[in-house]
Amino acid sequence: MVGAIGLEPTTPTMSRWCSSQLSYAPASDELYGMSCEPQRADQQPDRPRLAQSRRRLIDPGFELRLRAAQRRRRARDGGDLTLELIHTPGHTPDHIAVWIPELRVCLAVDAVEYPIPEVWSKSASDLRMVCSSLERIQDLDARFVIPAHGRTLSPSTVNDNLSYFRELAARVENLSERELSNPELAKLMGLRLQDFVAIPADMPQQVVEFYEKCHETNLGATVRARIEG
């Protein structure tokens, strides 16, 4: 498939093809049984069932089951390609990335993003999970990383995302208790989004504002991690 028409022009097509092979089975199945059945084009996702499974996932025992699931992968034979499903929580509790070892391509979906990804909530546990997922993707040593938004990325974007979270933690570590309680913390000099990552001059203002909101959530989770120790 790749040899005939080349890798770069086909990345959107390849992403759609890979997505079509994935099941809409509930996320709880992925956690407990790591099951994945092929999805036919004429099948419609069971939206209510999926929504119900999402609600069931968020309970006191979730993190324990999550750690067990993170150690496993589920592979699907795609003919000339293998699809390995990797549980990469953090952006959402049931987030899954796809690794294609033959191409050394990672379909990172929302786990990796330019300029920054967003944590699911302002909780320390979600922050730990998103950083752990980034490290898992980093360890793949991918040739290309394909996100859900934007163009195909260099693997260096994974490193940049991790560096962002680490620098965020380092700066929050030096804040006083009074500063930590400031509701406008994300607007203070040295803690704004542009103080951590370069914002392209041609990025539309509404997109900048979107990522500022993501940064605010990430900062809130980092503050919570600092408070909890």
Secondary structure, 3 states (H helix, E strand, C coil): CHHHHCCHHHHHHHHHHHHHCCCCCCHHHHHHCCCCCCCCCCCCCCHHHHHHHHHHHCCCCHHHHHHHHHCCEEEEECCCCEEEEEECCCCCCCCEEEEECCCCEEEEECCCCCCCCCCCCCCHHHHHHHHHHHHHHHHCCCCEEEECCCCCECCHHHHHHHHHHHHHHHHHHCCCHHHHCCCCHHHCCCCCHHHCCCCCCCCCHHHHHHHHHHHHHHHHHHHHHHHHC
